[in-house]
Amino acid sequence: MRVGYDRPDNDDIGTVMGQSRIKRRVTRIQRGTQLGFDGFEVAPGFVPPKGAQEARVIRFEDPDPREIRFGMQRLDEHLHGMGLRDALVLREILSEQDWNAFTAQYSPAGRPGYAPWLMAGVVLFGLMRGISSLRGLERFTRSDLECMWVGGGITPDHSILGRFIVRHEAALSGPLFASITEAVLKRTNSGRGRLAGDGTVLEAVSSRFALIKREALEAQRAQLRAQVEAQSEAPAASPSPEQSALAKLERAHAALAERPKAKMVVPGEPEAGVLKLKNGRGVRPAYQVAVLVNEARVVVDAEVDSTSEQAALAEPLGRLDGAVTTELLLDAGFNSYEVLECALDKEISLLCPEQAEDALGSQEAPRVFALRHFRYVEEGDYYLCPAQERLYPCRRSAGDPQKGVRPYVQYQGSACGPCERRAQCTQAAQRTLQRSVGQELKEAMRQVMAQPQARRVFAQRKAMVEPVFSTLRERQGLNRLRRRGLSRIRLEFRLHVMAYNLGRALVYARQGRFGEASRALNRLLDALWRPWRAMRRRVNDRCRSAPRGGGFAGARAVA
């Protein structure tokens, strides 16, 4: 074991962010021969990552993991013998990716830094194992044998890991996310034909005690403005604490101006919305995330928004190709005009129930008649109420595009006074309905979702998308975000999604190894249980033909 002073990658030599040179004692894995051996064989078939040949001019610290030995065995032989093949498959997947977007950001001058494919492998493998803190990843590289294979035995400091993520934010959330998604789709032999979408709320790193109401924010902002104006007469070399605090409040004020309905904001993280969490912990600063998942439960796209899951899913829906994706399953929260029109423009078959219509088979009478209980007659441009009375147009409006109000027509009835069902319909003198432009799309979707076959297909949505969020929360520890700002939250979420997708590829790799043995075992069990199922079927038939109340005893009497 060699102890020395480590230095970060080649662009971080010397002074880093205005601080003195980093000098930390780090350990390095011994790669020399062990137990008196003068040499050893090199495992064949080792393929360097794409971009590694071009990066040789820049020079990276890219050690060969085959040189690491566990006793008298090479590390890969030990992992094979112990059945720990996940790291081997993961490194193979990472070697297939194109890393030119990463290597282009380095300079040939200076001491070689850690290879970006090794750093990304350490981060993603750590997330797969539920380790998301930088110090946890630092310990992980020194203690886990699988991580040593993925990272080639590098032992980066937590600060180096953090700088790597910040430097390559665009490449990690963009090209690498897309290429890993395609690689996982290929390895799982799945595609984008049928997709399911859903969203959830993730708590922000800011505490709920840091929330400030709009009125208090305005008062503090006015007070700090007065103080800063009083200080402006004496020029200063650097911003004063009051000026820094005022700048933070100005950003929070701008965030509130973009969300007129918001009543509170966190000055230190103004992009976070104040949302109700789904784990029963009340209202907290949080972000909305949304994903699109295929039938193999591979996430094909993911986005983040401050307050709206519909806005978070709007970008992934806009990136869909109608020639590739033919069917889309969304829950009732996404039944909006924009989603329906997007699916229609792209010619995608959409299944999406209305907000309060998941139980279409229920025969219970509604307490209050909603718009869906009225039938629109297009030929006469009127509505028929549940009592078969007509509602005719009474007012037309052009809407307000800036406020998101679509053009609409109001319909009003004239026979509501003596109606016996009035208490179930309205408390006003006459019932009024509002029909917006695009309402025919919701009516068509309601008719589609009323079909039994459509309900059976839509029932697959939960099995496709819900396990994704449970895995992210329970296995990868994504119960709370750890970064600030919408762009960094997007990167953090996409890193977790990449780690999740790589986990799906590893699951399919295990099934490929043990699939034939599992199928043989299933055939054997099926042959053993076939006689018992036949006997149970005969007993059930006799129970049905027995006298009422006879049960199993009655069936025996009949037999």
N, C-alpha and C positions, 0 to 999 in steps of 0.2 A: 504494500500500500504506500503510495507516494503522497506526501503532503506538500503543498506549495501554495503560492498566491495566484488565484485565478483572475483572469481579466475577461470582461464581456466581449461581445462580438466586435468586429474590426472597426466599426464606426463609433464605438463607445470607449475608445482608449483615452486615457488621461482624464480630463475633467468631464464629469457627466452631470448635465443639468445644473451647472454652476457649483457643483460640489467637488471635493478633493477626490483623488484617484481611489478607486475601491481596492481594498486589500483585505481579503477574507481568506482564512485558512479553509481549504476544501480538500476532500479526499478524492482520489482517482482509483478506478478499478485496475488492478494489476493484470496486465495482458501477456506477461512473459510465460515461458514454459514452466510447468510445474512438475513436481515429483521426479526431477532428474531427467525429464524428456528433453531432447535437443530440438525436437520439431514435431509437427503433427500435420495430418492431412487437412486440406481445405475442402469443405463440403461443396459439391458441384451444384450448379443450377442457381447460384446467387446472382440476382440481377440488380444492378445499381438503379436508383431512382432516375426518372427522366429529368433532364436538366443537370444531372451530376457531371456529365462529361463536359458540358459547356462551362460549368462552374469551377472547373479545375484551375482556370486562369485566375479566378478570384481567390481560391483556396479556402476550404472549410475544414473544420475539425470533424471528420466523418469516419470514426473508427469502425472496423469490421467486427460485428458481434460474434462471429465464428471464432475469434481469438480469445473469447472469454471462456474459462474452464471452470467447471464445478467438480472439484476433485480431479479424477482422471478422465472425465467426460467433457466433451464440448457442451456448451450451454444448450444448444439446440437439441442435441441428443438427450440431455437430461429432461428437457421439456417434453420431447416426444415420449420418453419412457414414463413420465409421470402423467401423461394424458393432458398436458397443458399446451394445447395447440393454438389457442386464441391469439397469442402474441405472434406466432409464426405467420398465421393468415393475415393479421393486421399489418405486419410489415410488408407482406407481399402486396396487399392492396395499396399501401402508401407508395410503394416503389413504382406502381403503374401510373401515378399522377404526374402531371406536368408542373414543375416547380420553377419555371422560368420567371413567373410573376414575382416570386420571392427573391431569387438570386439577382434579379435586375436592380434591387435596392441596396446591394452591397458594393463596396469599393475594393479593388485589388490591393490597395495599400493597407498596411497595418497587420496586426497579428490575426491569424485565421480565427473566425468565430464558429460557433456551433452550426452545423448544417441545418437549414430550415426544416427539412423533412424529418429530422430527428426531433427537433423541438416541437413541431406540430404533433408528431406521434406521441411524445410524452404527455402533452396537454390532452389530446383526445383519449388516450388510453386511461389517463387518470380520471377524466370525466366518466368514462365507462365504468370505472370502479367506484364511483361516488366521491371522488376527491376533486374538489373545485378550488380550494385555497392554494395560493402560490407556495406557502410554506409546506403545506401537505404534499404538493407535487415535488418539492425539493427533497423531502424525506422519502417519498415514493421511489425516486430514481436511485436512491442509495440502498433500499431494503428489499425491493421486489424483483425477483428473477425475471419474470415476464417483461417488466418495464425495462430491465437491462437489455433484453433482446430488442425490444422496439426502439429504444434510444441508443443502441450501440454501446451502452455503458457510460454515456455522458452523465455528468453530475452538475447540471446548471444550478446556480443560485436562484433564489426566489425573485430577486430583482432582475436578473437576466431573463427569466421567464416572463415577468411583467412587461419588460421593454420589448420583448419579441412580439407579444400580443398587440401592444400599442402600435408598434412600427408597421406590422403587417395586417392592420385592421381591415383594410379594403380587400386585400388578397384572401384573407381567411373567410370573410363573409360573402365574397363574390366568387372568383374563379374556383377556389378550393371547394367551397360548398357545392357548386354545380358539378364539378368533376367527380367528387366522392358520391354524390347522389346518383350520377349515371353509372358509376362503377358498382354500386350496391344494387341498382336495378338490374344490371347485367348478371350479377352473381346470384340474385334471388330469382332470376328468370321471370321478372314481372315488368309491368309497364304502367302507362298512364291511362289505360282504357276506361276503367271505372275508378273514380276518386270519391273520397268522403272528406268533408271539411268540418271543422269545429274550432272553438276557441275557449280560452280560460283566462283567469285573472292571476297574475303573479305579483306578490307583494314587493314593493321597492325597498331599497336599502335604507331610505330615510325613515325615521321614526314618526309615528303618528303624533307624538308630542311636539313635533316641529311644525305642524300645520298652523296656519294663520288665516283668520277670516279676512274677507275682502275689506271690511270697514277698518279693521286694525291695520291692514297693509297700507291703506290709503293714509291713515293717520301717521304711521311711522315714516312713510315716504315723504309726506309734507314736512315733517319735523326734520328729517335728514337733509332735505333740500334747503331748508332755511339755514342749517348749520354749514352746509357746503358753500352756499352763497356768501356767508359771513367770512369763511376762510379763503375765498377766492381772491381777496385783496392782497394776501401774502402768498406769492407763488412758492410751491414746494417742488423738490426734486422728484419725489415719489408720491403716489396717491396716499392720502390719509386714510385711517380706518373708517372714517365717516363716508369718504368717497367710495371705498370698496363696498361698504354695506349698502350704500345707495344704489350702486350698480347692480348688486344682487336683487334688491327690491324692484328695480326697473325691469329686470328680466322676468321676475315673478308677475309684475303688473302686465307685461306684454303677454305672458302665457294666459292670464285670466281674461284679457281682452279677446283672445282667440276662442275662449270657452265661456260664452255669456252666462250659461246656466251654472257654472262652477261657483261655489261659495267659499272654498278654501283652497290654499295652495301651500306647497313647501318652498320657501325661498331658495334653499340650497339645491333643490331638484324640481324646478318649475314645470318640467315636461311631464312629470308623473301626474296621473289623474287620481282623484279621490274616489275609490271604487269599493264596492262591497265584495269582500272575499268569499270564496265558495267553501271555505272550511269552517265557517261559523265564527270567525274572529272579528266580525264587524267591518266597519269602514276604515280603510287604511290607504296610504299612498301606494299606488300600484300601476301596473301596465296591462294592457290587453294583448294577448298573443293568439295567433291563429295558424293552423296547419292544414295542409292537404295531404291525404294519406291514400295509398293504393290498397289493393286487396291483400298484399303481402305485408301490410302495416309498415311500409317504407314511406317516410315523409318526403314528398317530392318538392314541396315548397313551404316556406314559413315566413311570417312577417310579424311586426310588433307595432302597436299604436298606443297613444297615450290614454285614450278613453273609450274607444269604440272597437268592438270585435268585428263589426261589419266593415269598418274602414281598414282594419288589419287584414281582412280577407279580400278586400277589393283588389289590391295589387296582385296577389297570386291568381285570382280569377282573371284579371286582365292579361296575365302572361300565358294563360292556357291556350292551346292550339286545338281548335275544334276538329281538325282532321285526325288528331291523336287521341284526345279525350272525348269519349262518346257519351259518358254517363256521369252525373254528379249528384251526390247525396249530401244534403245539408239539413240541419235541424231547423226548428221553427224560428229560432232567433235570426236567421238569415233570409227570411221571407220578406224581401223588400223589392220595390220596383227596380232598383238598380241591378240587383242580382238576377232578377227574372229577365230583364232586358239584355244583360250581358250574356246569359245562357242562350237567349233567342238569337242574338247577333252571331254567336259562335256556333250555332246549331248543335248545342249540347243538350242531351236529354236530362232535364233537371227533375229531381224528386225532393220536394221541400214542403212540409205541412204548414198550415197557418199557426199562429201563435197559440191559440186555445183549441186546436182541433186535432190533438194527437189521439183522442179517443173517439174516432168517428163511429165506432160500433155502439156507442152508448145510446140508449133509448130514453134517457132521462130528459124531461122537459127543461129547457133553459130558464134560469131565473129572470134574465133580462135578454130580450132579443137583440142580437148584434147584427152587423151588416150582412154576415153570411147567411142569416135566416131570411133575408129578403131576396127575391128572385128578380133579376133584371131582364126586361123584355126589350131587346134591341130594336125590333121593328117599330114599336110605338114609343120608344125612349121613355119608359116608365118602370117603376118597381112594383112588384106585388108583395104585400106584407103577409105574415103568417095567417091573417084573417081574410086573405084574398082581396084586400082593398088596394087601390092604386095610389102611388105617390108620383106626382108630376114635377118637372123642373120648375123651380121658383127663383133661382139665382145662379149666375155664372161669374166666375172669377178667373183672371189671368194668372193668379198665383204670384209668388215672389221668389225668383231663382236665387237671389242672394241669401235668403233665409232658408232655402231648401223647400219652399212650399210650391207644389206642382199645381198647374191649372186644374180647376175642379168645377163641378156642377152640383148644386144643392137641390134635393127633391123633398117635397113636403106632401103629406096626406091631408085629406079634407073630411074624412069620416072617422076621426079618432074619438070624438066626443062620446057617442053611445056604444063604442066597441067594448065587448066583455073582456078582452085581453089587454086593455089599455094599461092596467097596473103592471103588467109584465113587459110593457113596451116603452112607455115614456111617462114622465110626470108633467110635461109641458102640455099646452093646449093641442098641439099637433106634432106628430113625429117627423123629424127632419133627418135626412141622410145626405152624406157627402160622397160623391163619386169622383175620384181623381183620375187624371189621364194615366192609363196603364192598368186600371182596375180590371180590365178584361183578362190580363195575364194572371192575376191572382184567382179570378174565377175559373179560368182554364186549369190552373194548377190544383184548385180544390176538386175539380171533377176527376183529374188524373189520380190524385191521392185517394179518392173514394174507391178506386178499383182494387180488388183483392191482390192481384199480381203486383201492383205497384207497392202495396203495403208490405208484401213479403220481401220484395227487393230492398225496400227502405229499411226493413228490420236488420239488414246486415251492417248498417252504418255504425251502430254502437260497437260491434265486434271489430270493426276496422280502425276506428279513431280513438275510442276511449282508452284502450290499453297503452296508447302512446303517452298520454298525460300521466297515467299511473306509473309507468316506467320512469319518466322524467322526474317525477316527484319522489317516488319511493326508492328507486335504485340509484339514480344519479343525484339525488338530494337537491333538486331544483324546487324547493319550497319557497325560496326567497332569492331575489336577484341580488347581486353583489357589486354592481357597477352603477354609475350615475349617468344620466343623459340618454336620450332616445337612440342615438347612433351606437353607443357602447352597449346598451341593453340589447339592441338588435344583434350585435356581434356575439354577446354572451349567449343569447338564446340559440343562435345558429351554431355555435360551437357545441352546445348540448345536443342539438338535433343531429349534427354530424356524428357525434359519439353514439347517439341512439341508432342511427342508420348503420354504422359500422357494427354495432351489436347485432342488428338483424342479419347482416351478412355472415357474422360468426355463427349465428343460430342455424342458418341454412348450410353452412359448411359442416357443422356437426351432424345435421340430418343427412347430408350426403355420405358421411362416413358410416353412420349407423342406420341409415334408412333401410338398406336391404335386410339387415338382421331384424330390425323392428317390424318390417312387413312380414317376414317369415314367422316371427312370434305371433303377430296378429292372426295369420292364417291358421296357426296351430290352435290358438285360443278359440277362434271361431269354430273350428271343427269339434273341439271339446264341448263347447257350450251349445252347439246346434241341437242335440237331443233334448237338453233341458229346456230350451226355448220352445221346442215343439210340444213337450209335455205341458208347459205352462200355458201355451195357447189353447190346448184341448181343455184344460181345467177352467180357463176363463170362459170358454164357450159353454161349458156345462153350467157354470155359475149364472150366466145370463139366461139360460133356459130353465133354471130352477124356480120354484114358487117364490113369491115376494117374501123377503125376510129369511129365506132359507140359507143364503150365503154359501160358504164352502161345504157345510154339512148337507145342505139341500142338494148341491151338485153331486155329492157322493151318493145320496139316496137315489137320485135319478140314474146315476151310473149303475 
